[in-house]
């Protein structure tokens, strides 16, 4: 599955009051589900290298465009994108296919959703595999407040919350340029510029570093965001403090077996120093890449995930 023409055709699945555009591989492997959850600004297509490998390994692979993305529903209310809604979509997706539980894989924001799903609905998750974003500890102060205090108003999480609609409009007006400039690797270090980094990136005439995907693959992302625009995905950020409140009363310890894959050169997300305190059954691995792990090192990512899954199955 190396080009867009090989990617599965989607099915529109009604769940949890919305419709999700869902891509599947290995339908013949009914009974062994694995659900792949993309990040921002991504698409189910980000899993194109992993899906056929997992299907060959005997899994029923389910990769939704989550709410706000692609041809999935894009509710108008910001609050419709909180962790209860996002995890509820995944629970309802399991119900749709008749599964009690599944293995969940997440990258970036998809990893946050998988961690949150596991906290809110632990009986529906049997194993966790997350890329880039480790478990986020819920401290005494809501997350956006902490970020604003320490990182300032131009930090993109804070900007998305405090200046609603501003970044969305810039990204929508420069979709192709923004995604072309964002999906890069080996970007040379440079001092930070004034302003909001992602807006600067969307307005930059020339990309830095090297592309992480082909032009034809990038075109799938561009088409997806020309359809959905960016507000739905950014609304996930606008619920971070609401999520903090919604996770107040759950057991913060994740007991499921977990695999955490970092990009060793990922400048966006630091490694967690407390991961094993909250996810005691986690194995941690780093790959020599940046943030877009499954795009930058697809073969190595596939090998790590399938080997870990084989090991887990062997211990059952």
VEXDREN-2710 file (C-alpha; in Angstrom, 1 decimal):
% VEXDREN-2710
k/r/px/py/pz
1/UNK/0.0/0.0/0.0
2/UNK/2.4/2.7/-1.2
3/UNK/0.1/5.0/-3.1
4/UNK/-3.3/6.6/-2.8
5/UNK/-4.9/4.3/-5.3
6/UNK/-4.1/1.3/-3.1
7/UNK/-5.8/2.8/0.0
8/UNK/-9.1/1.1/1.0
9/UNK/-12.3/2.8/0.0
10/UNK/-14.2/4.2/3.0
11/UNK/-17.4/3.3/4.6
12/UNK/-19.6/5.9/6.3
13/UNK/-20.5/4.5/9.8
14/UNK/-23.1/6.2/12.0
15/UNK/-21.8/6.3/15.6
16/UNK/-22.5/8.4/18.7
17/UNK/-24.7/10.9/17.0
18/UNK/-22.2/11.5/14.1
19/UNK/-21.0/9.8/11.0
20/UNK/-17.4/8.6/10.6
21/UNK/-15.5/7.9/7.4
22/UNK/-13.9/4.6/8.2
23/UNK/-11.2/2.7/6.2
24/UNK/-10.6/-1.0/6.8
25/UNK/-8.1/-3.7/6.0
26/UNK/-8.3/-7.4/6.9
27/UNK/-12.0/-7.7/7.3
28/UNK/-11.6/-11.4/6.9
29/UNK/-9.8/-11.3/10.3
30/UNK/-13.1/-10.8/12.2
31/UNK/-12.6/-11.1/15.9
32/UNK/-9.1/-9.5/16.2
33/UNK/-9.7/-5.8/16.0
34/UNK/-7.1/-3.0/16.0
35/UNK/-8.2/0.7/15.8
36/UNK/-5.8/3.3/14.4
37/UNK/-6.3/6.9/15.6
38/UNK/-4.7/9.7/13.6
39/UNK/-3.5/13.1/15.0
40/UNK/-3.5/16.7/13.9
41/UNK/-3.5/17.7/11.1
42/UNK/-3.6/14.2/9.8
43/UNK/-6.0/11.7/8.2
44/UNK/-6.6/8.0/8.4
45/UNK/-4.3/7.9/5.3
46/UNK/-1.4/8.4/7.7
47/UNK/-1.7/4.7/8.6
48/UNK/-1.4/3.5/4.9
49/UNK/2.0/1.8/5.5
50/UNK/0.8/0.0/8.7
51/UNK/-2.7/-1.2/7.7
52/UNK/-1.7/-4.0/5.2
53/UNK/1.0/-5.2/7.5
54/UNK/-1.4/-5.5/10.4
55/UNK/-4.0/-7.2/8.1
56/UNK/-1.3/-9.7/7.0
57/UNK/-0.6/-10.3/10.7
58/UNK/-4.2/-11.4/11.2
59/UNK/-5.9/-8.2/12.5
60/UNK/-9.1/-6.5/11.5
61/UNK/-7.8/-3.0/11.0
62/UNK/-10.1/-0.1/11.5
63/UNK/-8.9/3.4/10.8
64/UNK/-11.5/6.2/11.1
65/UNK/-11.2/9.8/10.1
66/UNK/-12.3/11.1/13.5
67/UNK/-14.9/13.8/13.9
68/UNK/-13.8/17.0/12.3
69/UNK/-11.7/15.3/9.6
70/UNK/-12.2/14.3/6.0
71/UNK/-15.8/13.3/5.2
72/UNK/-16.6/12.5/8.8
73/UNK/-19.1/14.8/10.6
74/UNK/-18.0/18.2/11.7
75/UNK/-20.3/19.4/14.5
76/UNK/-20.6/23.1/14.9
77/UNK/-20.3/23.3/18.7
78/UNK/-16.8/23.4/20.1
79/UNK/-17.9/21.3/23.1
80/UNK/-18.7/18.4/20.7
81/UNK/-15.0/17.7/20.4
82/UNK/-14.1/17.0/24.0
83/UNK/-12.6/13.7/25.2
84/UNK/-16.0/12.3/26.2
85/UNK/-17.3/12.7/22.6
86/UNK/-14.1/11.6/21.0
87/UNK/-13.7/8.5/23.1
88/UNK/-17.5/7.9/22.8
89/UNK/-17.1/7.7/19.0
90/UNK/-14.5/4.9/19.4
91/UNK/-16.6/3.0/21.9
92/UNK/-19.6/3.3/19.5
93/UNK/-17.3/2.1/16.6
94/UNK/-16.5/-1.0/18.6
95/UNK/-20.3/-1.6/19.2
96/UNK/-20.9/-1.1/15.5
97/UNK/-18.5/-3.9/14.6
98/UNK/-19.6/-6.1/17.5
99/UNK/-16.4/-6.0/19.5
100/UNK/-16.2/-5.9/23.3
101/UNK/-12.7/-4.5/23.2
102/UNK/-9.8/-3.8/20.8
103/UNK/-6.1/-2.8/20.6
104/UNK/-5.9/1.0/20.0
105/UNK/-3.0/2.8/18.3
106/UNK/-2.7/6.6/18.3
107/UNK/-0.3/9.2/17.0
108/UNK/-0.1/12.8/18.2
109/UNK/-3.6/13.9/19.2
110/UNK/-4.8/10.4/18.4
111/UNK/-2.5/9.2/21.2
112/UNK/-4.2/11.7/23.6
113/UNK/-7.6/10.3/22.6
114/UNK/-6.3/6.7/23.1
115/UNK/-4.9/7.5/26.6
116/UNK/-8.2/9.2/27.5
117/UNK/-10.3/6.4/26.1
118/UNK/-8.4/3.9/28.2
119/UNK/-9.0/6.0/31.3
120/UNK/-12.7/6.5/30.6
121/UNK/-13.5/3.1/29.2
122/UNK/-10.8/0.7/30.4
123/UNK/-12.9/-2.4/29.7
124/UNK/-13.0/-1.5/25.9
125/UNK/-9.2/-1.3/25.5
126/UNK/-7.0/-4.4/25.7
127/UNK/-3.7/-3.0/24.6
128/UNK/-2.3/0.5/23.9
129/UNK/0.2/1.6/21.3
130/UNK/1.0/5.3/21.1
131/UNK/3.3/7.3/19.0
132/UNK/4.9/10.7/19.8
133/UNK/2.6/11.8/22.7
134/UNK/3.1/10.1/26.0
135/UNK/0.6/10.0/28.8
136/UNK/-0.3/13.5/30.0
137/UNK/-0.4/13.8/33.7
138/UNK/-3.4/15.7/35.1
139/UNK/-1.9/18.2/37.5
140/UNK/-3.6/20.6/39.8
141/UNK/-4.1/23.3/37.2
142/UNK/-5.9/23.0/33.8
143/UNK/-3.5/22.4/30.9
144/UNK/-4.1/25.5/28.9
145/UNK/-3.6/27.7/32.0
146/UNK/-0.3/26.1/32.6
147/UNK/0.8/26.5/29.0
148/UNK/-0.2/30.1/29.0
149/UNK/1.7/30.8/32.1
150/UNK/5.0/29.1/31.0
151/UNK/4.9/29.3/27.2
152/UNK/2.9/32.5/26.5
153/UNK/0.0/33.5/24.4
154/UNK/1.6/32.8/21.1
155/UNK/2.1/29.1/21.9
156/UNK/-0.2/27.3/19.5
157/UNK/-2.3/25.5/22.1
158/UNK/-2.9/28.8/23.9
159/UNK/-3.5/30.8/20.7
160/UNK/-6.1/28.3/19.4
161/UNK/-8.0/28.8/22.7
162/UNK/-7.6/32.5/23.2
163/UNK/-8.0/33.7/19.6
164/UNK/-10.6/31.4/18.2
165/UNK/-10.9/31.4/14.4
166/UNK/-7.7/33.3/13.7
167/UNK/-5.4/30.4/12.9
168/UNK/-8.3/28.4/11.3
169/UNK/-8.7/31.2/8.7
170/UNK/-5.0/31.3/7.9
171/UNK/-4.8/27.6/7.5
172/UNK/-7.9/27.4/5.3
173/UNK/-6.6/30.1/3.1
174/UNK/-3.2/28.5/2.7
175/UNK/-4.0/24.8/3.0
176/UNK/-1.6/23.4/0.4
177/UNK/1.3/25.7/1.5
178/UNK/0.7/25.0/5.2
179/UNK/0.7/21.2/4.9
180/UNK/3.7/21.3/2.5
181/UNK/5.7/23.4/4.9
182/UNK/4.6/21.3/8.0
183/UNK/5.3/17.8/6.8
184/UNK/9.1/18.1/6.8
185/UNK/12.0/16.3/8.4
186/UNK/15.6/17.3/9.1
187/UNK/14.6/20.9/9.4
188/UNK/17.7/23.0/10.3
189/UNK/17.6/24.6/13.8
190/UNK/16.7/28.3/13.9
191/UNK/15.9/30.8/16.6
192/UNK/12.2/31.2/17.3
193/UNK/10.4/33.9/15.3
194/UNK/7.9/36.3/16.9
195/UNK/4.3/35.3/16.5
196/UNK/2.5/32.0/16.4
197/UNK/4.7/29.4/14.8
198/UNK/2.1/27.5/12.8
199/UNK/0.7/30.7/11.3
200/UNK/4.2/31.7/10.3
201/UNK/4.6/28.3/8.8
202/UNK/1.4/28.6/6.8
203/UNK/2.6/31.9/5.4
204/UNK/6.2/30.9/4.6
205/UNK/7.0/30.9/0.9
206/UNK/9.5/28.1/1.0
207/UNK/9.6/24.9/3.1
208/UNK/12.7/24.0/5.1
209/UNK/14.3/20.5/5.5
210/UNK/13.1/17.5/3.4
211/UNK/9.6/16.3/2.7
212/UNK/8.3/13.3/4.7
213/UNK/6.1/12.1/2.0
214/UNK/5.6/12.1/-1.8
215/UNK/3.7/14.8/-3.6
216/UNK/0.9/12.3/-4.3
217/UNK/0.6/11.4/-0.7
218/UNK/0.6/15.0/0.4
219/UNK/-2.2/15.6/-2.1
220/UNK/-4.4/13.3/-0.1
221/UNK/-4.0/15.4/3.0
222/UNK/-4.5/18.6/1.1
223/UNK/-7.7/17.3/-0.5
224/UNK/-8.9/16.1/2.9
225/UNK/-8.4/19.5/4.5
226/UNK/-9.9/21.4/1.6
227/UNK/-13.0/19.3/2.3
228/UNK/-13.1/19.5/6.0
229/UNK/-11.2/22.7/6.6
230/UNK/-9.3/23.0/9.9
231/UNK/-11.8/24.2/12.6
232/UNK/-13.0/20.7/13.6
233/UNK/-9.5/19.5/14.2
234/UNK/-8.5/22.6/16.1
235/UNK/-11.6/22.3/18.2
236/UNK/-9.9/19.3/19.8
237/UNK/-7.3/21.8/21.3
238/UNK/-10.1/24.1/22.4
239/UNK/-11.4/21.3/24.8
240/UNK/-8.2/20.6/26.6
241/UNK/-9.2/22.3/29.8
242/UNK/-12.7/20.8/29.5
243/UNK/-11.0/17.4/29.2
244/UNK/-9.0/18.2/32.3
245/UNK/-12.2/18.6/34.2
246/UNK/-13.8/15.4/32.6
247/UNK/-10.8/13.3/33.7
248/UNK/-11.0/14.5/37.3
249/UNK/-12.6/11.5/38.9
250/UNK/-11.1/8.6/36.9
251/UNK/-8.4/6.2/38.1
252/UNK/-5.3/7.8/36.5
253/UNK/-3.3/4.5/36.3
254/UNK/-3.4/2.6/33.0
255/UNK/-3.0/-1.1/33.6
256/UNK/-3.1/-2.4/30.0
257/UNK/0.1/-3.5/28.3
258/UNK/1.4/-0.4/26.4
259/UNK/4.0/0.4/23.8
260/UNK/5.2/4.0/23.6
261/UNK/7.2/5.0/20.5
262/UNK/9.1/8.3/20.5
263/UNK/10.8/10.1/17.6
264/UNK/14.2/10.8/19.1
265/UNK/14.5/14.0/17.1
266/UNK/10.9/15.2/17.8
267/UNK/11.2/18.8/18.9
268/UNK/7.4/19.1/19.5
269/UNK/7.0/16.6/22.3
270/UNK/9.4/15.9/25.2
271/UNK/9.7/12.5/26.7
272/UNK/7.7/11.8/29.8
273/UNK/9.7/11.4/33.1
274/UNK/6.8/9.9/34.9
275/UNK/5.4/7.5/32.3
276/UNK/6.0/4.3/34.2
277/UNK/4.3/5.7/37.3
278/UNK/1.0/6.1/35.4
279/UNK/1.5/3.3/32.8
280/UNK/3.4/0.6/34.7
281/UNK/3.1/-2.0/31.9
282/UNK/4.7/0.2/29.2
283/UNK/7.6/-0.6/26.9
284/UNK/9.4/2.5/25.6
285/UNK/11.2/2.7/22.3
286/UNK/12.8/5.5/20.3
287/UNK/13.3/5.8/16.6
288/UNK/15.8/8.1/14.9
289/UNK/13.2/10.4/13.4
290/UNK/11.1/13.5/14.1
291/UNK/7.4/13.9/14.9
292/UNK/5.9/12.2/11.9
293/UNK/7.1/8.7/13.0
294/UNK/5.0/6.4/10.8
295/UNK/5.6/8.7/7.8
296/UNK/9.4/9.1/8.3
297/UNK/10.2/5.5/9.3
298/UNK/7.3/3.3/8.2
299/UNK/9.1/0.0/7.9
300/UNK/10.8/0.4/11.3
301/UNK/7.5/1.5/12.9
302/UNK/5.7/-1.5/11.4
303/UNK/8.3/-3.9/12.6
304/UNK/8.2/-2.5/16.2
305/UNK/4.5/-2.7/16.4
306/UNK/4.0/-6.2/14.9
307/UNK/6.9/-7.6/17.0
308/UNK/5.4/-6.1/20.2
309/UNK/2.0/-7.5/19.3
310/UNK/3.4/-10.9/18.7
311/UNK/5.2/-10.8/22.1
312/UNK/1.9/-9.8/23.8
313/UNK/0.0/-12.6/22.1
314/UNK/2.7/-15.1/23.2
315/UNK/2.3/-14.2/26.8
316/UNK/-1.5/-14.6/26.9
END
